[in-house]
Amino acid sequence: MNTNLKKKKKWRYFWKVQKKKSEEKTEEFRTLNAENISPQGIPEWKEVCEDWGACMLGAAKTISEGVAIGLKLNRSYFTDLLENGPHLLAPTGIDFNKYGKLNTIIAGYHYDLNFITLHGKSRFPGLYIWLRDGRRCAVKVPEGCLIAQAAKQLEWITGGFVYMILYTLDFFGDGSEARKGGALHFNDEN
């Protein structure tokens, strides 16, 4: 197994998903409120990120309300706290020509610092969560669905009642599912 985690094997692009803040707030926290930048050569990037980000943020708010109700708190307990937070859409890409080799660890054992992480369906398998008893389980996101994952802030704010999820992104498949996706390009000689 390739355990060299010093080299980044994924591309990550952060897109802030938020409504416009007042000029006062924008000036006070200038670096946190900088404008999003779209990558060159992808004219639809802004629209796709804004639409997808709004849908994901809506899902996160609905989940947050459900967690609050389940914990017998006011329905808006968590959503009020999230109101002006720095919500990020973070599309991730992997160069399968370079890192599409069997048994490659793309993102090692870790947790997310945020409140909730949502995962959409990927074009390839490899998302694994680690249960509290140490078992590793593959996560499969059904078509048209999202998977919600508790992150560290949710654990802290509930005093540990809700545990954050540890997870990895490993490439243990043969890539056939990714190759069928059409958007990824492979050199079969690698």
CORKAFEN-V446717 format. One record per backbone hydrogen bond with DSSP energy under -0.5 kcal/mol. CO is the residue of the C=O (numbers start at 1). NH is the residue of the N-H. Records with the same first field share a line. If there is no record, write none. Layout:
BEGIN
CO = NH / NH
END
This chain:
BEGIN
1 = 3
2 = 105
3 = 5
11 = 93
13 = 91
15 = 89
16 = 18
22 = 26
23 = 27
24 = 28
25 = 29
27 = 30
29 = 33
31 = 34
39 = 42
42 = 45
44 = 48
45 = 49
46 = 50
47 = 51
48 = 52
49 = 53
50 = 54
51 = 55
52 = 56
53 = 57
54 = 58
55 = 59
56 = 60
57 = 61
58 = 62
59 = 63
60 = 64
61 = 65
62 = 66
63 = 67
64 = 68
65 = 69
66 = 70
67 = 71
68 = 73
69 = 72
74 = 77
76 = 80
77 = 81
78 = 82
79 = 83
80 = 83
82 = 85
85 = 87
87 = 17
88 = 90
89 = 15
91 = 13
93 = 11
94 = 96
95 = 98 / 99
96 = 100
101 = 104
103 = 2
104 = 106 / 171
106 = 9
107 = 169
110 = 167
112 = 152
113 = 153
114 = 153 / 154
115 = 151
117 = 149
119 = 147
126 = 128 / 170
127 = 139
128 = 168
129 = 131 / 137
130 = 166
131 = 134
135 = 131
137 = 129
138 = 140
139 = 141
140 = 142
142 = 145
147 = 119
149 = 117
150 = 165
151 = 154 / 155
152 = 156
153 = 157
154 = 158
155 = 160
156 = 159
158 = 161
161 = 163
166 = 130
167 = 110
168 = 128
169 = 106 / 107
170 = 172
171 = 103 / 104
175 = 179
176 = 180
177 = 181
178 = 181
179 = 182
186 = 188
187 = 190
END
